[in-house]
Amino acid sequence: MENFFELAAEIFEVKPEEITMDTVFREEIEDFSSLMGFSLIVMMEDEYGVKVSVEEFLKCKTIGDLYRKCVQE
């Protein structure tokens, strides 16, 4: 899980300790953009081998939702 937070934090341009499983990334990450969202989708596929469609990604609200996609697939 720590690696996931580090990778996500890098994409969000924040420190890993600034995000939690409950962080609502679209609302709580300053300057969240579609480019960040796309980068998350690519990271999940590259690092975890999980393909997440845009539709599935849009259903995710929190960092925890994204993480669970990586560990459940």
One Martini backbone bead per residue (centre of mass of N, CA, C, O) as a GRO file, in nm:
protein
   73
    1MET     BB    1   0.057   0.064  -0.019
    2GLU     BB    2   0.289   0.264  -0.006
    3ASN     BB    3   0.350   0.270  -0.310
    4PHE     BB    4   0.080   0.383  -0.398
    5PHE     BB    5   0.104   0.653  -0.245
    6GLU     BB    6   0.360   0.750  -0.385
    7LEU     BB    7   0.251   0.749  -0.675
    8ALA     BB    8   0.003   0.929  -0.628
    9ALA     BB    9   0.152   1.173  -0.507
   10GLU     BB   10   0.314   1.234  -0.758
   11ILE     BB   11   0.070   1.299  -0.937
   12PHE     BB   12  -0.054   1.517  -0.720
   13GLU     BB   13   0.178   1.684  -0.588
   14VAL     BB   14   0.235   1.533  -0.306
   15LYS     BB   15   0.254   1.405  -0.005
   16PRO     BB   16   0.186   1.098   0.117
   17GLU     BB   17   0.078   1.217   0.404
   18GLU     BB   18  -0.166   1.387   0.251
   19ILE     BB   19  -0.286   1.098   0.211
   20THR     BB   20  -0.571   0.877   0.204
   21MET     BB   21  -0.818   0.650   0.173
   22ASP     BB   22  -1.036   0.909   0.217
   23THR     BB   23  -0.954   1.067  -0.020
   24VAL     BB   24  -1.109   1.304  -0.226
   25PHE     BB   25  -0.949   1.372  -0.505
   26ARG     BB   26  -1.131   1.578  -0.670
   27GLU     BB   27  -1.162   1.773  -0.404
   28GLU     BB   28  -0.870   1.759  -0.228
   29ILE     BB   29  -0.706   1.807  -0.484
   30GLU     BB   30  -0.524   2.037  -0.596
   31ASP     BB   31  -0.562   2.066  -0.930
   32PHE     BB   32  -0.730   1.861  -1.045
   33SER     BB   33  -0.702   1.646  -1.337
   34SER     BB   34  -0.730   1.460  -1.619
   35LEU     BB   35  -0.429   1.397  -1.629
   36MET     BB   36  -0.417   1.265  -1.353
   37GLY     BB   37  -0.621   1.046  -1.413
   38PHE     BB   38  -0.466   0.915  -1.644
   39SER     BB   39  -0.210   0.857  -1.478
   40LEU     BB   40  -0.348   0.658  -1.288
   41ILE     BB   41  -0.433   0.450  -1.495
   42VAL     BB   42  -0.145   0.391  -1.596
   43MET     BB   43  -0.021   0.312  -1.324
   44MET     BB   44  -0.207   0.069  -1.265
   45GLU     BB   45  -0.111  -0.090  -1.512
   46ASP     BB   46   0.201  -0.084  -1.480
   47GLU     BB   47   0.222  -0.170  -1.160
   48TYR     BB   48  -0.057  -0.386  -1.146
   49GLY     BB   49  -0.214  -0.489  -1.412
   50VAL     BB   50  -0.461  -0.280  -1.424
   51LYS     BB   51  -0.761  -0.236  -1.596
   52VAL     BB   52  -0.913   0.088  -1.626
   53SER     BB   53  -1.177   0.239  -1.698
   54VAL     BB   54  -1.321   0.534  -1.717
   55GLU     BB   55  -1.584   0.447  -1.586
   56GLU     BB   56  -1.455   0.321  -1.334
   57PHE     BB   57  -1.296   0.569  -1.243
   58LEU     BB   58  -1.549   0.760  -1.203
   59LYS     BB   59  -1.653   0.582  -0.952
   60CYS     BB   60  -1.420   0.684  -0.806
   61LYS     BB   61  -1.352   0.877  -0.503
   62THR     BB   62  -1.110   0.738  -0.362
   63ILE     BB   63  -0.810   0.611  -0.293
   64GLY     BB   64  -0.928   0.341  -0.196
   65ASP     BB   65  -1.076   0.269  -0.455
   66LEU     BB   66  -0.821   0.245  -0.625
   67TYR     BB   67  -0.669   0.039  -0.457
   68ARG     BB   68  -0.883  -0.192  -0.473
   69LYS     BB   69  -0.846  -0.234  -0.776
   70CYS     BB   70  -0.548  -0.343  -0.749
   71VAL     BB   71  -0.608  -0.587  -0.531
   72GLN     BB   72  -0.868  -0.737  -0.674
   73GLU     BB   73  -0.773  -0.813  -0.977
   0.00000   0.00000   0.00000
